[in-house]
Every structure is written in structure tokens, then in C-alpha cells.
Amino acid sequence: MEYSKNAINFDLAKKYREAIHEYEVALQKETLDVNLYINLAFLYWLSASSFAWADKYEIPMKVRERAIDRYKEVLKEAKLKFPECAELYFWEKYFWHRLVFDSFTEEDTLKIISEHAYCTEVPYFFLYLFDKKKYGNERNKLLKKCMELPTAKNLYIESIIEDR
């Protein structure tokens, strides 16, 4: 539990290099929570997809170089342990969509949600972009959760769905 706490605390403090390390250690040594996998995969994806972000937070080149493969590995491991978690499948599709502009539709997202027994509100940030009125309630719940726990993943989501 100590490594998980450290990872989250580093993530909240925007010490992402340290967070990546602690998430990795937590996944090796502790009873696992799906959110540890998701947060780690997110940090790797961001390290691979945003050079400006990686520069700003001093993510080492060694981490960046393996980040594109590692985020996929982390999600694959998580899906083996948490096969009913829709959020894992959502991020897998979303990350690839954002990296290579692969098609990802409202229907694709709804299918992911319907095929898995457990789902958080996270996919609704993407659905909200398709129909603000239809998905407004889920967006509001999600935004509140993101503001309460501002990890890198949640800050990203918040930046997309907050109305300015």
C-alpha cells in the first residue's frame, strides 16, 4: 500500500517521473487496484504523445523511448486482471485514436461500455464531445471526481470537458 500511496501522491504533486517509478513498483509488490494500471498507462501514453509535456515534467528520454510500448503492456496486464473494466478498453482505443488519428466514434464508445460489467464515468468525457446535452449529467459527475483527485489523467479529462 505504501508504493500505491507514494505513486498517487507524486502524481498529485505533478512529480510524474517519480510517479511512474512508484506505480511500477506498486504493480510488482502490492495488492492491485485497476486505477494504478490506468494512471501508469496514462502517464506513459502522455510521455509518448506529448513532447512538450514530457519536457516540462522532465521525463527522461529512456522512459519516453519505451513509453509507447509500455502503455500497451500495462493495459494488457490490467485487462488480464480486470477483464470487466470498460475503462481499460476505452483508454486502449482512445490512446491509439489520439496517437494515429484512428477512427473512434460515439458508437464505439457505447459498445465498450455495454460489453463490460464494470464502468466508471471516464468514457463519458469522450461521449460528451459528441453530445453535450445527452451526456451532460455524466460529465458533471466525472468533472467533480476529477477536481477532487487531480492526477495527470484527471487533469487531462478536466481540461477537455470543463466549460470555460
Secondary structure in CASP SS format (residue, H / E / C, confidence):
PFRMAT SS
TARGET T0000
AUTHOR 0000-0000-0000
METHOD secondary structure of the structure
MODEL  1
M C 1.00
E H 1.00
Y H 1.00
S H 1.00
K H 1.00
N H 1.00
A H 1.00
I H 1.00
N H 1.00
F H 1.00
D H 1.00
L H 1.00
A C 1.00
K C 1.00
K C 1.00
Y H 1.00
R H 1.00
E H 1.00
A H 1.00
I H 1.00
H H 1.00
E H 1.00
Y H 1.00
E H 1.00
V H 1.00
A H 1.00
L H 1.00
Q H 1.00
K H 1.00
E C 1.00
T C 1.00
L C 1.00
D C 1.00
V H 1.00
N H 1.00
L H 1.00
Y H 1.00
I H 1.00
N H 1.00
L H 1.00
A H 1.00
F H 1.00
L H 1.00
Y H 1.00
W H 1.00
L H 1.00
S H 1.00
A H 1.00
S H 1.00
S C 1.00
F H 1.00
A H 1.00
W H 1.00
A H 1.00
D H 1.00
K H 1.00
Y C 1.00
E C 1.00
I C 1.00
P C 1.00
M H 1.00
K H 1.00
V H 1.00
R H 1.00
E H 1.00
R H 1.00
A H 1.00
I H 1.00
D H 1.00
R H 1.00
Y H 1.00
K H 1.00
E H 1.00
V H 1.00
L H 1.00
K H 1.00
E H 1.00
A H 1.00
K H 1.00
L H 1.00
K H 1.00
F C 1.00
P C 1.00
E C 1.00
C E 1.00
A H 1.00
E H 1.00
L H 1.00
Y H 1.00
F H 1.00
W H 1.00
E H 1.00
K H 1.00
Y H 1.00
F H 1.00
W H 1.00
H H 1.00
R H 1.00
L H 1.00
V H 1.00
F C 1.00
D C 1.00
S C 1.00
F C 1.00
T C 1.00
E H 1.00
E H 1.00
D H 1.00
T H 1.00
L H 1.00
K H 1.00
I H 1.00
I H 1.00
S H 1.00
E H 1.00
H C 1.00
A C 1.00
Y E 1.00
C C 1.00
T C 1.00
E C 1.00
V C 1.00
P H 1.00
Y H 1.00
F H 1.00
F H 1.00
L H 1.00
Y H 1.00
L H 1.00
F H 1.00
D C 1.00
K C 1.00
K C 1.00
K C 1.00
Y C 1.00
G H 1.00
N H 1.00
E H 1.00
R H 1.00
N H 1.00
K H 1.00
L H 1.00
L H 1.00
K H 1.00
K H 1.00
C H 1.00
M H 1.00
E H 1.00
L C 1.00
P C 1.00
T C 1.00
A H 1.00
K H 1.00
N H 1.00
L H 1.00
Y H 1.00
I H 1.00
E H 1.00
S H 1.00
I H 1.00
I H 1.00
E C 1.00
D C 1.00
R C 1.00
END
